[in-house]
Amino acid sequence: MKKIRHILLAMLFLVVVVLGYGWYQDQQRDEGNKTIEVTIKVDEEVIYTDSVQTDAARLGDLLAELKQQGELLLEVEESAYGRFITGMGKDQLYRQDTAAGRYWTYSSDNNATCVADGYCSGIDSLDIQDGDRFVFTLGQ
């Protein structure tokens, strides 16, 4: 009976440690007031550029926030890898054209993850930091 109690206490301790570590990791994200620079290009023509304030932790959350505020037009599709951009704009929605090979892509010259990986991951998994710059481009 004592062994079972010790095992249960050890398992409870392990659960508390794992949950505590997860909470700690969430607190370490750079959440809070962030200034993010967003630029949108269609065929190399800049149609939007602005520095925006956000508390969003991920790029997808920032884009959803900008859409909700009426700052940007945004269209996304769900996939097994998260949401991906199919349309974007300021005053007009520019949609991708798969038949013509025109897709939305984005890059950052200073986001730590994008720079380290050599590419930017999906919008739902990419953490953003204060001062990040993102360029969204519709083109081939």
Secondary structure in CASP SS format (residue, H / E / C, confidence):
PFRMAT SS
TARGET T0000
AUTHOR 0000-0000-0000
METHOD secondary structure of the structure
MODEL  1
M C 1.00
K H 1.00
K H 1.00
I H 1.00
R H 1.00
H H 1.00
I H 1.00
L H 1.00
L H 1.00
A H 1.00
M H 1.00
L H 1.00
F H 1.00
L H 1.00
V H 1.00
V H 1.00
V H 1.00
V H 1.00
L H 1.00
G H 1.00
Y H 1.00
G H 1.00
W H 1.00
Y H 1.00
Q H 1.00
D H 1.00
Q H 1.00
Q H 1.00
R C 1.00
D C 1.00
E C 1.00
G C 1.00
N C 1.00
K E 1.00
T E 1.00
I E 1.00
E E 1.00
V E 1.00
T E 1.00
I E 1.00
K E 1.00
V E 1.00
D C 1.00
E C 1.00
E E 1.00
V E 1.00
I E 1.00
Y E 1.00
T E 1.00
D E 1.00
S E 1.00
V E 1.00
Q E 1.00
T E 1.00
D C 1.00
A C 1.00
A C 1.00
R E 1.00
L H 1.00
G H 1.00
D H 1.00
L H 1.00
L H 1.00
A H 1.00
E H 1.00
L H 1.00
K H 1.00
Q H 1.00
Q C 1.00
G C 1.00
E C 1.00
L C 1.00
L E 1.00
L E 1.00
E E 1.00
V E 1.00
E E 1.00
E E 1.00
S E 1.00
A C 1.00
Y C 1.00
G E 1.00
R E 1.00
F E 1.00
I E 1.00
T E 1.00
G E 1.00
M E 1.00
G E 1.00
K C 1.00
D C 1.00
Q C 1.00
L C 1.00
Y E 1.00
R E 1.00
Q C 1.00
D E 1.00
T C 1.00
A C 1.00
A C 1.00
G C 1.00
R E 1.00
Y E 1.00
W E 1.00
T E 1.00
Y E 1.00
S E 1.00
S C 1.00
D C 1.00
N C 1.00
N C 1.00
A H 1.00
T H 1.00
C H 1.00
V H 1.00
A H 1.00
D H 1.00
G C 1.00
Y C 1.00
C C 1.00
S C 1.00
G C 1.00
I C 1.00
D C 1.00
S C 1.00
L C 1.00
D E 1.00
I C 1.00
Q C 1.00
D C 1.00
G C 1.00
D C 1.00
R E 1.00
F E 1.00
V E 1.00
F E 1.00
T E 1.00
L E 1.00
G E 1.00
Q C 1.00
END
